[in-house]
């Protein structure tokens, strides 16, 4: 855990099954922070997955402003379209 003013998890995992992990990412984020929103328990969160060689597969991050209006900014990235960890509309 990083700690700026509040906790901010920084998680990097190594996997041989990036596709399954990417598909489970929304559930994982909810398990880490049931209120994955501007009312989060965390000041920010960074979650990345790498393959067996350490090459990035995907990442998800967010940051929440600590002063009103508590603006929420987030992003995600996937090495391929299939590896995007969150739905894109």
PyMOL Python script that loads the backbone (N, CA, C, O; Angstrom):
from pymol import cmd

cmd.read_pdbstr("""\
ATOM      1  N   UNK A   1       0.839  -1.187   0.000  1.00  0.00           N
ATOM      2  CA  UNK A   1       0.000   0.000   0.000  1.00  0.00           C
ATOM      3  C   UNK A   1       0.880   1.245   0.000  1.00  0.00           C
ATOM      4  O   UNK A   1       1.784   1.394   0.822  1.00  0.00           O
ATOM      5  N   UNK A   2       0.594   2.115  -0.925  1.00  0.00           N
ATOM      6  CA  UNK A   2       1.195   3.435  -0.876  1.00  0.00           C
ATOM      7  C   UNK A   2       0.335   4.268   0.050  1.00  0.00           C
ATOM      8  O   UNK A   2      -0.866   4.025   0.171  1.00  0.00           O
ATOM      9  N   UNK A   3       0.931   5.238   0.698  1.00  0.00           N
ATOM     10  CA  UNK A   3       0.113   6.091   1.537  1.00  0.00           C
ATOM     11  C   UNK A   3       0.509   7.537   1.308  1.00  0.00           C
ATOM     12  O   UNK A   3       1.555   7.999   1.764  1.00  0.00           O
ATOM     13  N   UNK A   4      -0.346   8.233   0.595  1.00  0.00           N
ATOM     14  CA  UNK A   4      -0.159   9.663   0.411  1.00  0.00           C
ATOM     15  C   UNK A   4      -0.884  10.311   1.583  1.00  0.00           C
ATOM     16  O   UNK A   4      -0.305  10.458   2.660  1.00  0.00           O
ATOM     17  N   UNK A   5      -2.116  10.691   1.393  1.00  0.00           N
ATOM     18  CA  UNK A   5      -2.939  11.161   2.515  1.00  0.00           C
ATOM     19  C   UNK A   5      -3.849  10.048   3.008  1.00  0.00           C
ATOM     20  O   UNK A   5      -4.248  10.011   4.172  1.00  0.00           O
ATOM     21  N   UNK A   6      -4.165   9.143   2.092  1.00  0.00           N
ATOM     22  CA  UNK A   6      -4.974   7.977   2.422  1.00  0.00           C
ATOM     23  C   UNK A   6      -4.311   6.778   1.757  1.00  0.00           C
ATOM     24  O   UNK A   6      -3.325   6.933   1.036  1.00  0.00           O
ATOM     25  N   UNK A   7      -4.847   5.589   1.994  1.00  0.00           N
ATOM     26  CA  UNK A   7      -4.288   4.401   1.365  1.00  0.00           C
ATOM     27  C   UNK A   7      -4.516   4.423  -0.139  1.00  0.00           C
ATOM     28  O   UNK A   7      -5.529   4.925  -0.626  1.00  0.00           O
ATOM     29  N   UNK A   8      -3.545   3.862  -0.866  1.00  0.00           N
ATOM     30  CA  UNK A   8      -3.625   3.783  -2.323  1.00  0.00           C
ATOM     31  C   UNK A   8      -2.948   2.483  -2.754  1.00  0.00           C
ATOM     32  O   UNK A   8      -1.729   2.458  -2.930  1.00  0.00           O
ATOM     33  N   UNK A   9      -3.712   1.405  -2.927  1.00  0.00           N
ATOM     34  CA  UNK A   9      -3.106   0.129  -3.299  1.00  0.00           C
ATOM     35  C   UNK A   9      -2.394   0.188  -4.649  1.00  0.00           C
ATOM     36  O   UNK A   9      -2.912   0.750  -5.614  1.00  0.00           O
ATOM     37  N   UNK A  10      -1.213  -0.395  -4.700  1.00  0.00           N
ATOM     38  CA  UNK A  10      -0.458  -0.571  -5.931  1.00  0.00           C
ATOM     39  C   UNK A  10      -0.235  -2.065  -6.062  1.00  0.00           C
ATOM     40  O   UNK A  10       0.511  -2.652  -5.278  1.00  0.00           O
ATOM     41  N   UNK A  11      -0.872  -2.689  -7.044  1.00  0.00           N
ATOM     42  CA  UNK A  11      -0.856  -4.146  -7.184  1.00  0.00           C
ATOM     43  C   UNK A  11      -0.364  -4.500  -8.577  1.00  0.00           C
ATOM     44  O   UNK A  11      -0.892  -4.005  -9.572  1.00  0.00           O
ATOM     45  N   UNK A  12       0.639  -5.349  -8.648  1.00  0.00           N
ATOM     46  CA  UNK A  12       1.118  -5.871  -9.921  1.00  0.00           C
ATOM     47  C   UNK A  12       1.167  -7.386  -9.786  1.00  0.00           C
ATOM     48  O   UNK A  12       1.809  -7.911  -8.876  1.00  0.00           O
ATOM     49  N   UNK A  13       0.494  -8.087 -10.683  1.00  0.00           N
ATOM     50  CA  UNK A  13       0.468  -9.547 -10.645  1.00  0.00           C
ATOM     51  C   UNK A  13       1.076 -10.110 -11.922  1.00  0.00           C
ATOM     52  O   UNK A  13       1.018  -9.488 -12.983  1.00  0.00           O
ATOM     53  N   UNK A  14       1.653 -11.290 -11.803  1.00  0.00           N
ATOM     54  CA  UNK A  14       2.198 -12.017 -12.950  1.00  0.00           C
ATOM     55  C   UNK A  14       1.259 -13.185 -13.214  1.00  0.00           C
ATOM     56  O   UNK A  14       0.876 -13.903 -12.291  1.00  0.00           O
ATOM     57  N   UNK A  15       0.890 -13.373 -14.472  1.00  0.00           N
ATOM     58  CA  UNK A  15      -0.056 -14.433 -14.809  1.00  0.00           C
ATOM     59  C   UNK A  15       0.299 -15.078 -16.145  1.00  0.00           C
ATOM     60  O   UNK A  15       0.900 -14.454 -17.020  1.00  0.00           O
ATOM     61  N   UNK A  16      -0.086 -16.329 -16.274  1.00  0.00           N
ATOM     62  CA  UNK A  16       0.041 -17.010 -17.565  1.00  0.00           C
ATOM     63  C   UNK A  16      -1.311 -17.058 -18.278  1.00  0.00           C
ATOM     64  O   UNK A  16      -1.415 -17.574 -19.391  1.00  0.00           O
ATOM     65  N   UNK A  17      -2.349 -16.514 -17.628  1.00  0.00           N
ATOM     66  CA  UNK A  17      -3.693 -16.504 -18.213  1.00  0.00           C
ATOM     67  C   UNK A  17      -4.274 -15.094 -18.140  1.00  0.00           C
ATOM     68  O   UNK A  17      -5.226 -14.838 -17.402  1.00  0.00           O
ATOM     69  N   UNK A  18      -3.695 -14.200 -18.904  1.00  0.00           N
ATOM     70  CA  UNK A  18      -4.112 -12.801 -18.877  1.00  0.00           C
ATOM     71  C   UNK A  18      -5.545 -12.583 -19.300  1.00  0.00           C
ATOM     72  O   UNK A  18      -6.212 -11.694 -18.771  1.00  0.00           O
ATOM     73  N   UNK A  19      -6.034 -13.367 -20.237  1.00  0.00           N
ATOM     74  CA  UNK A  19      -7.395 -13.194 -20.720  1.00  0.00           C
ATOM     75  C   UNK A  19      -8.417 -13.465 -19.616  1.00  0.00           C
ATOM     76  O   UNK A  19      -9.358 -12.692 -19.434  1.00  0.00           O
ATOM     77  N   UNK A  20      -8.233 -14.555 -18.887  1.00  0.00           N
ATOM     78  CA  UNK A  20      -9.158 -14.861 -17.780  1.00  0.00           C
ATOM     79  C   UNK A  20      -9.086 -13.799 -16.693  1.00  0.00           C
ATOM     80  O   UNK A  20     -10.108 -13.402 -16.135  1.00  0.00           O
ATOM     81  N   UNK A  21      -7.871 -13.340 -16.396  1.00  0.00           N
ATOM     82  CA  UNK A  21      -7.712 -12.303 -15.380  1.00  0.00           C
ATOM     83  C   UNK A  21      -8.370 -11.002 -15.836  1.00  0.00           C
ATOM     84  O   UNK A  21      -9.040 -10.340 -15.044  1.00  0.00           O
ATOM     85  N   UNK A  22      -8.188 -10.633 -17.095  1.00  0.00           N
ATOM     86  CA  UNK A  22      -8.816  -9.419 -17.618  1.00  0.00           C
ATOM     87  C   UNK A  22     -10.336  -9.513 -17.529  1.00  0.00           C
ATOM     88  O   UNK A  22     -10.998  -8.538 -17.173  1.00  0.00           O
ATOM     89  N   UNK A  23     -10.889 -10.676 -17.850  1.00  0.00           N
ATOM     90  CA  UNK A  23     -12.343 -10.849 -17.786  1.00  0.00           C
ATOM     91  C   UNK A  23     -12.870 -10.802 -16.354  1.00  0.00           C
ATOM     92  O   UNK A  23     -14.036 -10.472 -16.137  1.00  0.00           O
ATOM     93  N   UNK A  24     -12.031 -11.125 -15.384  1.00  0.00           N
ATOM     94  CA  UNK A  24     -12.433 -11.111 -13.977  1.00  0.00           C
ATOM     95  C   UNK A  24     -12.157  -9.763 -13.304  1.00  0.00           C
ATOM     96  O   UNK A  24     -12.472  -9.587 -12.127  1.00  0.00           O
ATOM     97  N   UNK A  25     -11.576  -8.817 -14.033  1.00  0.00           N
ATOM     98  CA  UNK A  25     -11.099  -7.583 -13.406  1.00  0.00           C
ATOM     99  C   UNK A  25     -12.184  -6.779 -12.722  1.00  0.00           C
ATOM    100  O   UNK A  25     -11.954  -6.278 -11.622  1.00  0.00           O
ATOM    101  N   UNK A  26     -13.351  -6.632 -13.319  1.00  0.00           N
ATOM    102  CA  UNK A  26     -14.418  -5.862 -12.668  1.00  0.00           C
ATOM    103  C   UNK A  26     -14.765  -6.475 -11.312  1.00  0.00           C
ATOM    104  O   UNK A  26     -14.941  -5.747 -10.335  1.00  0.00           O
ATOM    105  N   UNK A  27     -14.865  -7.791 -11.243  1.00  0.00           N
ATOM    106  CA  UNK A  27     -15.159  -8.462  -9.971  1.00  0.00           C
ATOM    107  C   UNK A  27     -14.028  -8.273  -8.968  1.00  0.00           C
ATOM    108  O   UNK A  27     -14.274  -8.097  -7.775  1.00  0.00           O
ATOM    109  N   UNK A  28     -12.794  -8.309  -9.451  1.00  0.00           N
ATOM    110  CA  UNK A  28     -11.638  -8.119  -8.571  1.00  0.00           C
ATOM    111  C   UNK A  28     -11.642  -6.706  -7.987  1.00  0.00           C
ATOM    112  O   UNK A  28     -11.392  -6.524  -6.796  1.00  0.00           O
ATOM    113  N   UNK A  29     -11.924  -5.711  -8.824  1.00  0.00           N
ATOM    114  CA  UNK A  29     -11.966  -4.335  -8.337  1.00  0.00           C
ATOM    115  C   UNK A  29     -13.046  -4.152  -7.278  1.00  0.00           C
ATOM    116  O   UNK A  29     -12.831  -3.460  -6.283  1.00  0.00           O
ATOM    117  N   UNK A  30     -14.186  -4.759  -7.486  1.00  0.00           N
ATOM    118  CA  UNK A  30     -15.268  -4.672  -6.490  1.00  0.00           C
ATOM    119  C   UNK A  30     -14.860  -5.375  -5.200  1.00  0.00           C
ATOM    120  O   UNK A  30     -15.193  -4.908  -4.110  1.00  0.00           O
ATOM    121  N   UNK A  31     -14.135  -6.502  -5.312  1.00  0.00           N
ATOM    122  CA  UNK A  31     -13.659  -7.198  -4.113  1.00  0.00           C
ATOM    123  C   UNK A  31     -12.625  -6.358  -3.357  1.00  0.00           C
ATOM    124  O   UNK A  31     -12.596  -6.370  -2.126  1.00  0.00           O
ATOM    125  N   UNK A  32     -11.786  -5.636  -4.083  1.00  0.00           N
ATOM    126  CA  UNK A  32     -10.785  -4.777  -3.447  1.00  0.00           C
ATOM    127  C   UNK A  32     -11.417  -3.546  -2.817  1.00  0.00           C
ATOM    128  O   UNK A  32     -10.977  -3.080  -1.767  1.00  0.00           O
ATOM    129  N   UNK A  33     -12.441  -3.029  -3.460  1.00  0.00           N
ATOM    130  CA  UNK A  33     -13.092  -1.799  -3.014  1.00  0.00           C
ATOM    131  C   UNK A  33     -14.546  -1.862  -3.452  1.00  0.00           C
ATOM    132  O   UNK A  33     -14.870  -1.537  -4.594  1.00  0.00           O
ATOM    133  N   UNK A  34     -15.411  -2.275  -2.559  1.00  0.00           N
ATOM    134  CA  UNK A  34     -16.809  -2.513  -2.919  1.00  0.00           C
ATOM    135  C   UNK A  34     -17.505  -1.271  -3.458  1.00  0.00           C
ATOM    136  O   UNK A  34     -18.553  -1.373  -4.095  1.00  0.00           O
ATOM    137  N   UNK A  35     -16.932  -0.109  -3.207  1.00  0.00           N
ATOM    138  CA  UNK A  35     -17.530   1.131  -3.687  1.00  0.00           C
ATOM    139  C   UNK A  35     -16.617   1.770  -4.728  1.00  0.00           C
ATOM    140  O   UNK A  35     -16.233   2.931  -4.595  1.00  0.00           O
ATOM    141  N   UNK A  36     -16.271   1.003  -5.769  1.00  0.00           N
ATOM    142  CA  UNK A  36     -15.367   1.455  -6.836  1.00  0.00           C
ATOM    143  C   UNK A  36     -15.990   2.671  -7.511  1.00  0.00           C
ATOM    144  O   UNK A  36     -16.588   2.561  -8.581  1.00  0.00           O
ATOM    145  N   UNK A  37     -15.842   3.843  -6.867  1.00  0.00           N
ATOM    146  CA  UNK A  37     -16.485   5.072  -7.332  1.00  0.00           C
ATOM    147  C   UNK A  37     -15.825   6.258  -6.635  1.00  0.00           C
ATOM    148  O   UNK A  37     -14.854   6.080  -5.899  1.00  0.00           O
ATOM    149  N   UNK A  38     -16.334   7.453  -6.856  1.00  0.00           N
ATOM    150  CA  UNK A  38     -15.778   8.611  -6.150  1.00  0.00           C
ATOM    151  C   UNK A  38     -15.904   8.534  -4.633  1.00  0.00           C
ATOM    152  O   UNK A  38     -15.293   9.340  -3.931  1.00  0.00           O
ATOM    153  N   UNK A  39     -16.676   7.591  -4.110  1.00  0.00           N
ATOM    154  CA  UNK A  39     -16.790   7.435  -2.656  1.00  0.00           C
ATOM    155  C   UNK A  39     -15.873   6.321  -2.151  1.00  0.00           C
ATOM    156  O   UNK A  39     -16.107   5.768  -1.076  1.00  0.00           O
ATOM    157  N   UNK A  40     -14.869   5.999  -2.890  1.00  0.00           N
ATOM    158  CA  UNK A  40     -13.961   4.912  -2.586  1.00  0.00           C
ATOM    159  C   UNK A  40     -13.294   5.083  -1.218  1.00  0.00           C
ATOM    160  O   UNK A  40     -13.166   6.192  -0.700  1.00  0.00           O
ATOM    161  N   UNK A  41     -12.879   3.959  -0.657  1.00  0.00           N
ATOM    162  CA  UNK A  41     -12.111   3.988   0.588  1.00  0.00           C
ATOM    163  C   UNK A  41     -10.670   4.408   0.329  1.00  0.00           C
ATOM    164  O   UNK A  41      -9.945   4.730   1.271  1.00  0.00           O
ATOM    165  N   UNK A  42     -10.247   4.412  -0.924  1.00  0.00           N
ATOM    166  CA  UNK A  42      -8.864   4.689  -1.276  1.00  0.00           C
ATOM    167  C   UNK A  42      -8.724   6.004  -2.017  1.00  0.00           C
ATOM    168  O   UNK A  42      -9.630   6.441  -2.727  1.00  0.00           O
ATOM    169  N   UNK A  43      -7.568   6.625  -1.836  1.00  0.00           N
ATOM    170  CA  UNK A  43      -7.255   7.845  -2.568  1.00  0.00           C
ATOM    171  C   UNK A  43      -6.993   7.542  -4.040  1.00  0.00           C
ATOM    172  O   UNK A  43      -7.209   8.388  -4.907  1.00  0.00           O
ATOM    173  N   UNK A  44      -6.536   6.357  -4.301  1.00  0.00           N
ATOM    174  CA  UNK A  44      -6.264   5.917  -5.658  1.00  0.00           C
ATOM    175  C   UNK A  44      -6.022   4.426  -5.664  1.00  0.00           C
ATOM    176  O   UNK A  44      -5.926   3.801  -4.608  1.00  0.00           O
ATOM    177  N   UNK A  45      -5.923   3.857  -6.846  1.00  0.00           N
ATOM    178  CA  UNK A  45      -5.663   2.431  -6.975  1.00  0.00           C
ATOM    179  C   UNK A  45      -4.977   2.195  -8.314  1.00  0.00           C
ATOM    180  O   UNK A  45      -5.343   2.787  -9.330  1.00  0.00           O
ATOM    181  N   UNK A  46      -3.970   1.313  -8.297  1.00  0.00           N
ATOM    182  CA  UNK A  46      -3.277   0.929  -9.527  1.00  0.00           C
ATOM    183  C   UNK A  46      -3.177  -0.589  -9.524  1.00  0.00           C
ATOM    184  O   UNK A  46      -2.661  -1.174  -8.571  1.00  0.00           O
ATOM    185  N   UNK A  47      -3.664  -1.232 -10.578  1.00  0.00           N
ATOM    186  CA  UNK A  47      -3.608  -2.683 -10.708  1.00  0.00           C
ATOM    187  C   UNK A  47      -3.083  -2.980 -12.101  1.00  0.00           C
ATOM    188  O   UNK A  47      -3.650  -2.529 -13.096  1.00  0.00           O
ATOM    189  N   UNK A  48      -2.006  -3.737 -12.170  1.00  0.00           N
ATOM    190  CA  UNK A  48      -1.434  -4.107 -13.467  1.00  0.00           C
ATOM    191  C   UNK A  48      -1.192  -5.604 -13.489  1.00  0.00           C
ATOM    192  O   UNK A  48      -0.919  -6.218 -12.459  1.00  0.00           O
ATOM    193  N   UNK A  49      -1.294  -6.182 -14.677  1.00  0.00           N
ATOM    194  CA  UNK A  49      -0.972  -7.595 -14.881  1.00  0.00           C
ATOM    195  C   UNK A  49       0.131  -7.673 -15.930  1.00  0.00           C
ATOM    196  O   UNK A  49       0.112  -6.958 -16.932  1.00  0.00           O
ATOM    197  N   UNK A  50       1.088  -8.554 -15.678  1.00  0.00           N
ATOM    198  CA  UNK A  50       2.175  -8.794 -16.626  1.00  0.00           C
ATOM    199  C   UNK A  50       2.208 -10.278 -16.949  1.00  0.00           C
ATOM    200  O   UNK A  50       1.716 -11.106 -16.183  1.00  0.00           O
ATOM    201  N   UNK A  51       2.798 -10.602 -18.101  1.00  0.00           N
ATOM    202  CA  UNK A  51       2.904 -12.010 -18.479  1.00  0.00           C
ATOM    203  C   UNK A  51       4.132 -12.647 -17.820  1.00  0.00           C
ATOM    204  O   UNK A  51       4.804 -12.014 -17.006  1.00  0.00           O
ATOM    205  N   UNK A  52       4.418 -13.894 -18.175  1.00  0.00           N
ATOM    206  CA  UNK A  52       5.514 -14.638 -17.544  1.00  0.00           C
ATOM    207  C   UNK A  52       6.869 -13.978 -17.745  1.00  0.00           C
ATOM    208  O   UNK A  52       7.791 -14.202 -16.960  1.00  0.00           O
ATOM    209  N   UNK A  53       6.998 -13.161 -18.797  1.00  0.00           N
ATOM    210  CA  UNK A  53       8.255 -12.473 -19.086  1.00  0.00           C
ATOM    211  C   UNK A  53       8.294 -11.064 -18.498  1.00  0.00           C
ATOM    212  O   UNK A  53       9.287 -10.352 -18.653  1.00  0.00           O
ATOM    213  N   UNK A  54       7.218 -10.662 -17.825  1.00  0.00           N
ATOM    214  CA  UNK A  54       7.155  -9.331 -17.241  1.00  0.00           C
ATOM    215  C   UNK A  54       6.648  -8.257 -18.181  1.00  0.00           C
ATOM    216  O   UNK A  54       6.716  -7.069 -17.865  1.00  0.00           O
ATOM    217  N   UNK A  55       6.135  -8.667 -19.342  1.00  0.00           N
ATOM    218  CA  UNK A  55       5.602  -7.710 -20.319  1.00  0.00           C
ATOM    219  C   UNK A  55       4.167  -7.361 -19.907  1.00  0.00           C
ATOM    220  O   UNK A  55       3.373  -8.261 -19.637  1.00  0.00           O
ATOM    221  N   UNK A  56       3.825  -6.075 -19.857  1.00  0.00           N
ATOM    222  CA  UNK A  56       2.483  -5.680 -19.429  1.00  0.00           C
ATOM    223  C   UNK A  56       1.383  -6.266 -20.310  1.00  0.00           C
ATOM    224  O   UNK A  56       1.482  -6.276 -21.537  1.00  0.00           O
ATOM    225  N   UNK A  57       0.331  -6.752 -19.651  1.00  0.00           N
ATOM    226  CA  UNK A  57      -0.869  -7.243 -20.324  1.00  0.00           C
ATOM    227  C   UNK A  57      -1.968  -6.195 -20.283  1.00  0.00           C
ATOM    228  O   UNK A  57      -2.579  -5.882 -21.304  1.00  0.00           O
ATOM    229  N   UNK A  58      -2.216  -5.651 -19.091  1.00  0.00           N
ATOM    230  CA  UNK A  58      -3.229  -4.616 -18.926  1.00  0.00           C
ATOM    231  C   UNK A  58      -3.010  -3.886 -17.620  1.00  0.00           C
ATOM    232  O   UNK A  58      -2.249  -4.335 -16.762  1.00  0.00           O
ATOM    233  N   UNK A  59      -3.693  -2.741 -17.474  1.00  0.00           N
ATOM    234  CA  UNK A  59      -3.647  -2.004 -16.215  1.00  0.00           C
ATOM    235  C   UNK A  59      -4.945  -1.249 -16.026  1.00  0.00           C
ATOM    236  O   UNK A  59      -5.655  -0.927 -16.978  1.00  0.00           O
ATOM    237  N   UNK A  60      -5.228  -0.978 -14.763  1.00  0.00           N
ATOM    238  CA  UNK A  60      -6.387  -0.183 -14.362  1.00  0.00           C
ATOM    239  C   UNK A  60      -5.889   0.773 -13.290  1.00  0.00           C
ATOM    240  O   UNK A  60      -5.132   0.373 -12.405  1.00  0.00           O
ATOM    241  N   UNK A  61      -6.303   2.022 -13.360  1.00  0.00           N
ATOM    242  CA  UNK A  61      -5.918   2.964 -12.313  1.00  0.00           C
ATOM    243  C   UNK A  61      -7.030   3.965 -12.090  1.00  0.00           C
ATOM    244  O   UNK A  61      -7.852   4.214 -12.971  1.00  0.00           O
ATOM    245  N   UNK A  62      -7.041   4.535 -10.901  1.00  0.00           N
ATOM    246  CA  UNK A  62      -7.951   5.639 -10.619  1.00  0.00           C
ATOM    247  C   UNK A  62      -7.328   6.518  -9.554  1.00  0.00           C
ATOM    248  O   UNK A  62      -6.421   6.104  -8.831  1.00  0.00           O
ATOM    249  N   UNK A  63      -7.822   7.715  -9.473  1.00  0.00           N
ATOM    250  CA  UNK A  63      -7.419   8.654  -8.433  1.00  0.00           C
ATOM    251  C   UNK A  63      -8.650   9.480  -8.081  1.00  0.00           C
ATOM    252  O   UNK A  63      -9.463   9.812  -8.943  1.00  0.00           O
ATOM    253  N   UNK A  64      -8.769   9.799  -6.813  1.00  0.00           N
ATOM    254  CA  UNK A  64      -9.920  10.553  -6.332  1.00  0.00           C
ATOM    255  C   UNK A  64      -9.400  11.797  -5.635  1.00  0.00           C
ATOM    256  O   UNK A  64      -8.572  11.703  -4.728  1.00  0.00           O
ATOM    257  N   UNK A  65      -9.877  12.958  -6.050  1.00  0.00           N
ATOM    258  CA  UNK A  65      -9.461  14.202  -5.418  1.00  0.00           C
ATOM    259  C   UNK A  65      -9.824  14.207  -3.949  1.00  0.00           C
ATOM    260  O   UNK A  65     -10.898  13.739  -3.573  1.00  0.00           O
ATOM    261  N   UNK A  66      -8.944  14.728  -3.118  1.00  0.00           N
ATOM    262  CA  UNK A  66      -9.191  14.698  -1.674  1.00  0.00           C
ATOM    263  C   UNK A  66      -9.936  15.925  -1.168  1.00  0.00           C
ATOM    264  O   UNK A  66     -10.197  16.041   0.030  1.00  0.00           O
ATOM    265  N   UNK A  67     -10.277  16.831  -2.061  1.00  0.00           N
ATOM    266  CA  UNK A  67     -11.061  18.006  -1.665  1.00  0.00           C
ATOM    267  C   UNK A  67     -12.345  18.033  -2.491  1.00  0.00           C
ATOM    268  O   UNK A  67     -12.342  17.593  -3.641  1.00  0.00           O
ATOM    269  N   UNK A  68     -13.429  18.536  -1.933  1.00  0.00           N
ATOM    270  CA  UNK A  68     -14.659  18.618  -2.713  1.00  0.00           C
ATOM    271  C   UNK A  68     -14.394  19.332  -4.029  1.00  0.00           C
ATOM    272  O   UNK A  68     -13.667  20.326  -4.040  1.00  0.00           O
ATOM    273  N   UNK A  69     -14.948  18.871  -5.121  1.00  0.00           N
ATOM    274  CA  UNK A  69     -16.037  17.921  -5.274  1.00  0.00           C
ATOM    275  C   UNK A  69     -15.580  16.474  -5.401  1.00  0.00           C
ATOM    276  O   UNK A  69     -16.333  15.663  -5.941  1.00  0.00           O
ATOM    277  N   UNK A  70     -14.401  16.106  -4.939  1.00  0.00           N
ATOM    278  CA  UNK A  70     -13.902  14.732  -4.956  1.00  0.00           C
ATOM    279  C   UNK A  70     -13.982  14.134  -6.360  1.00  0.00           C
ATOM    280  O   UNK A  70     -14.623  13.107  -6.581  1.00  0.00           O
ATOM    281  N   UNK A  71     -13.328  14.788  -7.283  1.00  0.00           N
ATOM    282  CA  UNK A  71     -13.374  14.342  -8.676  1.00  0.00           C
ATOM    283  C   UNK A  71     -12.709  12.979  -8.836  1.00  0.00           C
ATOM    284  O   UNK A  71     -11.684  12.696  -8.216  1.00  0.00           O
ATOM    285  N   UNK A  72     -13.299  12.157  -9.664  1.00  0.00           N
ATOM    286  CA  UNK A  72     -12.874  10.786  -9.901  1.00  0.00           C
ATOM    287  C   UNK A  72     -12.314  10.696 -11.308  1.00  0.00           C
ATOM    288  O   UNK A  72     -12.994  11.040 -12.274  1.00  0.00           O
ATOM    289  N   UNK A  73     -11.079  10.235 -11.426  1.00  0.00           N
ATOM    290  CA  UNK A  73     -10.477  10.026 -12.733  1.00  0.00           C
ATOM    291  C   UNK A  73      -9.934   8.611 -12.778  1.00  0.00           C
ATOM    292  O   UNK A  73      -9.336   8.140 -11.811  1.00  0.00           O
ATOM    293  N   UNK A  74     -10.137   7.940 -13.879  1.00  0.00           N
ATOM    294  CA  UNK A  74      -9.637   6.590 -13.999  1.00  0.00           C
ATOM    295  C   UNK A  74      -9.295   6.257 -15.434  1.00  0.00           C
ATOM    296  O   UNK A  74      -9.712   6.943 -16.367  1.00  0.00           O
ATOM    297  N   UNK A  75      -8.531   5.197 -15.594  1.00  0.00           N
ATOM    298  CA  UNK A  75      -8.189   4.754 -16.932  1.00  0.00           C
ATOM    299  C   UNK A  75      -7.894   3.261 -16.913  1.00  0.00           C
ATOM    300  O   UNK A  75      -7.629   2.671 -15.866  1.00  0.00           O
ATOM    301  N   UNK A  76      -7.946   2.676 -18.087  1.00  0.00           N
ATOM    302  CA  UNK A  76      -7.523   1.291 -18.229  1.00  0.00           C
ATOM    303  C   UNK A  76      -6.868   1.149 -19.595  1.00  0.00           C
ATOM    304  O   UNK A  76      -7.113   1.946 -20.500  1.00  0.00           O
ATOM    305  N   UNK A  77      -6.048   0.142 -19.730  1.00  0.00           N
ATOM    306  CA  UNK A  77      -5.309  -0.111 -20.955  1.00  0.00           C
ATOM    307  C   UNK A  77      -5.123  -1.610 -21.095  1.00  0.00           C
ATOM    308  O   UNK A  77      -4.921  -2.310 -20.103  1.00  0.00           O
ATOM    309  N   UNK A  78      -5.189  -2.097 -22.308  1.00  0.00           N
ATOM    310  CA  UNK A  78      -4.921  -3.502 -22.591  1.00  0.00           C
ATOM    311  C   UNK A  78      -3.984  -3.619 -23.773  1.00  0.00           C
ATOM    312  O   UNK A  78      -4.066  -2.839 -24.722  1.00  0.00           O
ATOM    313  N   UNK A  79      -3.096  -4.590 -23.716  1.00  0.00           N
ATOM    314  CA  UNK A  79      -2.131  -4.805 -24.798  1.00  0.00           C
ATOM    315  C   UNK A  79      -2.849  -5.136 -26.107  1.00  0.00           C
ATOM    316  O   UNK A  79      -2.366  -4.796 -27.187  1.00  0.00           O
ATOM    317  N   UNK A  80      -3.992  -5.793 -26.007  1.00  0.00           N
ATOM    318  CA  UNK A  80      -4.848  -6.057 -27.160  1.00  0.00           C
ATOM    319  C   UNK A  80      -6.277  -5.712 -26.757  1.00  0.00           C
ATOM    320  O   UNK A  80      -6.570  -5.555 -25.571  1.00  0.00           O
ATOM    321  N   UNK A  81      -7.152  -5.595 -27.725  1.00  0.00           N
ATOM    322  CA  UNK A  81      -8.551  -5.291 -27.421  1.00  0.00           C
ATOM    323  C   UNK A  81      -9.150  -6.341 -26.488  1.00  0.00           C
ATOM    324  O   UNK A  81      -9.921  -5.991 -25.594  1.00  0.00           O
ATOM    325  N   UNK A  82      -8.819  -7.602 -26.671  1.00  0.00           N
ATOM    326  CA  UNK A  82      -9.357  -8.681 -25.829  1.00  0.00           C
ATOM    327  C   UNK A  82      -8.882  -8.580 -24.383  1.00  0.00           C
ATOM    328  O   UNK A  82      -9.537  -9.103 -23.482  1.00  0.00           O
ATOM    329  N   UNK A  83      -7.748  -7.912 -24.148  1.00  0.00           N
ATOM    330  CA  UNK A  83      -7.191  -7.806 -22.800  1.00  0.00           C
ATOM    331  C   UNK A  83      -7.629  -6.553 -22.048  1.00  0.00           C
ATOM    332  O   UNK A  83      -7.212  -6.340 -20.909  1.00  0.00           O
ATOM    333  N   UNK A  84      -8.473  -5.714 -22.676  1.00  0.00           N
ATOM    334  CA  UNK A  84      -8.952  -4.557 -21.925  1.00  0.00           C
ATOM    335  C   UNK A  84      -9.695  -5.055 -20.693  1.00  0.00           C
ATOM    336  O   UNK A  84     -10.595  -5.886 -20.810  1.00  0.00           O
ATOM    337  N   UNK A  85      -9.330  -4.555 -19.505  1.00  0.00           N
ATOM    338  CA  UNK A  85      -9.884  -5.105 -18.267  1.00  0.00           C
ATOM    339  C   UNK A  85     -11.275  -4.632 -17.912  1.00  0.00           C
ATOM    340  O   UNK A  85     -11.938  -5.252 -17.081  1.00  0.00           O
ATOM    341  N   UNK A  86     -11.740  -3.544 -18.521  1.00  0.00           N
ATOM    342  CA  UNK A  86     -13.079  -3.034 -18.230  1.00  0.00           C
ATOM    343  C   UNK A  86     -13.834  -2.846 -19.538  1.00  0.00           C
ATOM    344  O   UNK A  86     -13.216  -2.605 -20.576  1.00  0.00           O
ATOM    345  N   UNK A  87     -15.147  -2.951 -19.507  1.00  0.00           N
ATOM    346  CA  UNK A  87     -15.929  -2.800 -20.734  1.00  0.00           C
ATOM    347  C   UNK A  87     -15.748  -1.423 -21.347  1.00  0.00           C
ATOM    348  O   UNK A  87     -15.666  -0.426 -20.630  1.00  0.00           O
ATOM    349  N   UNK A  88     -15.688  -1.365 -22.648  1.00  0.00           N
ATOM    350  CA  UNK A  88     -15.645  -0.105 -23.388  1.00  0.00           C
ATOM    351  C   UNK A  88     -16.906  -0.009 -24.227  1.00  0.00           C
ATOM    352  O   UNK A  88     -17.280  -0.949 -24.927  1.00  0.00           O
ATOM    353  N   UNK A  89     -17.543   1.130 -24.145  1.00  0.00           N
ATOM    354  CA  UNK A  89     -18.796   1.318 -24.867  1.00  0.00           C
ATOM    355  C   UNK A  89     -18.612   2.318 -25.961  1.00  0.00           C
ATOM    356  O   UNK A  89     -19.558   2.618 -26.689  1.00  0.00           O
TER     357      UNK A  89
END
""", "prot")
cmd.dss("prot")
cmd.show_as("cartoon", "prot")
cmd.util.cbc("prot")
cmd.orient("prot")
